[in-house]
Amino acid sequence: MASGYGPAPLVYAGDYPNPNDPGGDPALARQPWPAGTWTGQIVVVDRGGGIARIAKGQNVLAGGAGGMILANDAANGESLVSDAHVLPAAHISYNDGVALKNWMATNTNAAGRLTGVVIAEDSANADIIAGFSSRGPNAAVAAVIKPDVAAPGVNILAASGADGVVEWGLKSGTSMASPHAAGVAALIRSQHPSWTPAEIQSALTMTGVTSGVLKEDKSTPADPFDRGGGRIDASRATRAGFVLDEIADNFRNADPNGNGDPSTLNLASLAKADVGLTSWTRTLRSTLAESVEWTASVDNPLSVSLSVEPPVLTLEPGETESIVVTADLRGVPPGNRGQWLFGQVNFTPGSADTVAQHMPVAVMATNSTLPHRVVLDTDWTGMHTIFDVKAIEITQWTPTVYGLAPALLEQTSLYQDPTPGDPYDLWPPTPQDGVWAVTRAVPAGTQRLVFDLIETTSPDMDLYLWWWNGSTYQFVAQSAHGGSDEYIEVNNPADGEYLFVAQNWTATDPSGATSDPLTLAIGIVPSSDSGNMTITEDSGLTSIPAGEPFDVDINYNLMPGADRHFYGAFSMGTDPGNPGILGTVGVDIHVLTTPTPTPTSTPVPTPTSTPIPTPSSTPIPTPSSTPIPTPSSTPVPTPTPTPTSSCAPEPTPPAFDLNDYLDVDALYKDKPGGGTLDEAALATGQIIITGNQKGLIKIRLTSDPPGPIPMVQCRGGEVRIDTEASIHSVQALDCDLTRLATRNGAFVRNCAVNNGTLGQFKMFAMSADQTVYTAIDAVGPFSESARPANISILGATLTRCQTPAQKTSIRVSTKKKNNVVYPGHIAPRQGCDDPNAALSARELSLVSCVGGDIRPHSITGHSGRRMRIVARATAEGGGNINPFLIDTGADGLIIQNAGGDILRQAWGGQAPSIRCGRKILNISSRIRNSSGGHFGIAPIPGADGWGGLLSAATATDLTTVYSGLSSSEADMNVIRADAGIRGRFVTGQITQDGTECPGEGRIGRFQSKKGAVIEGYAFTDGSNTKVIGGDNQMIFNDCAGRP
């Protein structure tokens, strides 16, 4: 805002080199011109260059300008700001600026006049998203639409002043829009004091104005990544007829860094990138004092079909109901896959006492749901699993690995930049300038370039990246957030020289007396495999149908040494002819532990010189490798069995006539060469199919039966069962049961497969009594061609699972719906310790439980598959892993949990134990939400305690780990428990009675957080064993068992 001026001659600042800014672009007005450069002309300057808009006016005024016209750069386009300038000035768009400068170039006597401030009211200036406004997608969490809403934030005229000085000011940005949103939220709270903050936010989002809201070009309608649910409207938001609530625990559990799914959050927007069919569940609460019928309709994104179930919903006063929104992405053509497509779900009320509401939708049809990047704070060796990936059809598992490559580390210390608006004003920079810079050569064929701020004390450090194009430095990327969590990544970068810049925008000590140390990592990932990372499918599958969930294991084995930060990537293909079509995943690994070996030093090559001075680089040492011999195999002791079962037998439910409750026509239809339905058996509560070749038993209810169906049986051939009725017993006699799926909360109490194979068992057993349990038995000859047994159970306890199938995976989850918790555990039936409550499979690859506990009597895996046992606590609890015995196959064991404990409870007064075959034993028990993190049991009351344990034969009071043969690689056997470790550990080669060992075994590492206990006996070679953290050290015994 400024007064008028002119007419006066027009000149372009770019035509007047500035001696105070040698080498700079004079059009950017970076420094003051000498007095007398002009004599009252109106000077046209360009926006940008890191110089504040008002400062540009000060710089031309110093040179004698009478006025200024500020022309936008291309990046700011049509975005204009009414600043309080120090001289008469006007701000014009990029296109207008180009036209003006072209006109001036052809008119040597160009002149103009500045009219000054004019107050005008024009609705055309409203509801235009500013060019500088942040937009989606959310780079970190794309499954949550950002922004949530839009609010006025451009050229806001308001009172401004301090210390009694009355002034006015014009400001723009989030600092202006957020007070508008906060003020409307306060108005809503005043009218609805019982609404939670999440409910208020949902009301703002679902009642925002979308019609007429435009992008910065003033013509294109804004999309949800521009305006979220729309421009806020206080009068509509206060009248919202339903709202959505969410709690803090669910946000924590949805953290994608902990394998959470942000799309499950109960938010008033819908976003997801997926392969085919995808859905969201949202829970609505009525705010009205009357019953209202809401009718859903959809605005479909391009080539996407949206649906809402139920399409018509009646909400009673205060009632809570759930809806499911489904998006079918299968029709999106290849040219639109990988692009965000936008739509909207609309809700029209049947009452005039409320307003229509909506939820914005953003979907992307992808070839896979692989994440963009995985960041691991971990050890030298381990595995990370990406759960439940979906993809288009994979006919041959085709991963390609790049790296892992050690980072180039840079360490320096910076004071606060006295001119934070321009990191390049003093060059070459010094630490006192608050800026650091270094150049590095990036070779041709580099897969990935990373610039990562590892550590600093600065509250606000920023990163910038430039590329030398042969004549000048070209801007590539920046990470300049309001903090110091800064990271730059470039995939498939151009080769050549890059300039890496760090700037201390706000120091810990703004006075400049002290500086902030910082550690930076530069990752240059080659296009080749470094041999330290492999990518496998968790169940060993090599072909996967489209849309079928699978798990991806990232296995890494890094050489301990000075390098502790590694960067890599992998891509996935559907077959060798399409090696990267499913996407590329960046992998960042930060090793938290310090190696024992002393590495030798190898300097990093000196980079080539460039026009920008290059600081000297710090050499990064490379350790030398030392092979560890592998001892021969020896049997390990067997734990004492627990008492017999205390579980009472379960009664068989009474029979009833199934014809009264089932749609018999949908039940089974004969096919050529197929089996026959025994219709007489229906009257006695039995479904029996005989002589079947391949068929589907589809059980659909016409009314609710008095209890579960007593029996469903198939005899011969192959059968798939899909049921919405609960079943007491499923029997597959000489029959392959390739799929058993339940619907609508149905459950299967017992499933037995005799002389056949078990394929997919999917049970969603959310029952009103919340005590559903099931047992699965597959008994019969093992076949090398047997299908993998993929067992998934939601809201039920799995009491037993036995199968001879290959590559068996078991997943159980707790479910919360409508504020009711449906527990899912792997355990005996409630109230009994049953030694028959066992998990057993020929190749048991995965046992997973989310929100529940893993506590059967035993978990046994036969043959050469590495077993992985995973438990994760949620707000509903769980996370404990406590069988009496874990007995692995020959390929090792990985146990991971968060928020619970591992092997901390006794069975029948006896301590649990682990028997691990060979290669790897990796146990990790992590604290989550201040819970869990223990490994091992304390002495059982009445036992002699720690001091009474001298040999393997006398131990019944401690958790015992037999690690069998150690690996030939260092540190493969690791036990980490944040809250403490207790137990007895026997590793390496031992004899049957556990009294001799050659000293070649390695437990590798016992690690807990500082202050947590580490107690017990380790029958191992102490020179090869590390104890990290904890207040009490492990007592190491020699091979004769003497302390």
Buried (B, 14 or more C-beta within 10 A) or exposed (E): BBEEBBEBBBBBBBEBBBEEBEEBBBBBBBBBBEEEBBEEBBBBBBBBBEBEBBBBBBBBBBBBBBBBBBBBEEEBBBBBBBBBBBBBBBBBBBBBBBEBBEEBEEEEEBEBBBEBEEEEEEEEEEBBBBBBBEBBBBEEBBBBBBBBBBBBBBBBEEEEEEEEEEEEEBBBBBEBBEBBBEEBBEBBBEEBEEBBEBBBBBBBBBBBBBEEBBBBEBEEEBBBBBBBBBBBBBEBBBBBBBBBBBEEEBEBBBEBEEBBBBBEBBBBBBBBBBBBEBBBEBBBBBBBEEEBEBBBBBBBBBBBBBBBEEEEBEBEEEBBBBBEBEBBBBEBEEEBBEEBBBBBBBBBBEEEEBBBBBBBBBBBBBBBBBBBBBBBEBBBBBBBBBBBBBBBEBBEBBBBBBBBBBBBBBEBBBBBBEBBEBBBBBEEBEBBBBBBBBBBBBEEEBBBBBBBBBEBBBBBBBBBBBBBEEEEBEEBBBBBEEEBEBBBBBBEBBEBBBBBBBBBBBBBEEEEEEBBEBBBBBBBBBBEBBEBBBBBBBBBBEEBEEBBBBBBBBBBBBBBBBBBBBBBBBBBBBBEEBBBBBBBBBBBBBBEBEBEBEBEEEEBEEBEEBEBEBBEBEEBBBBEEEEBEBBEEBEBBEBEBBEEBEBEEEEBBEBBEBEEBBEBEEBBEEEEEBBEBBBEBBEBBBBBBBEBEBBBBBBBBEEEBEBBBBBBBBBBBBBBBBBBBBBBBBBBBEBBBBBBBBBEBBBBBBBBBEBBBBBBBBBBBBBEEEEBBBBBBBEBEEEEEBBBBBBBBBBBBBBBBBBBBBBBBBBBBBBBEEEEBBBBBBBBBEEEBBBBBBBBBBBBBBBBBBBBBBBBBBBBBBBBBBBBBBBBBBBBBBBBBBBBBBBBBBBBBBBBBBBBBBBBBBBBEBBBBBBBBBBBBBBBBBBBBEBBBBBBBBBBEEBEEBEEBBBBEEBBBBBBBBBBBBBBBBBBBBBBBBBBBBBBBBBBBBBEEBBBBBBBBBBBBBBBBEEBBBBBBBBBBBEBBBBBBBEBEBBBBEBEBEE
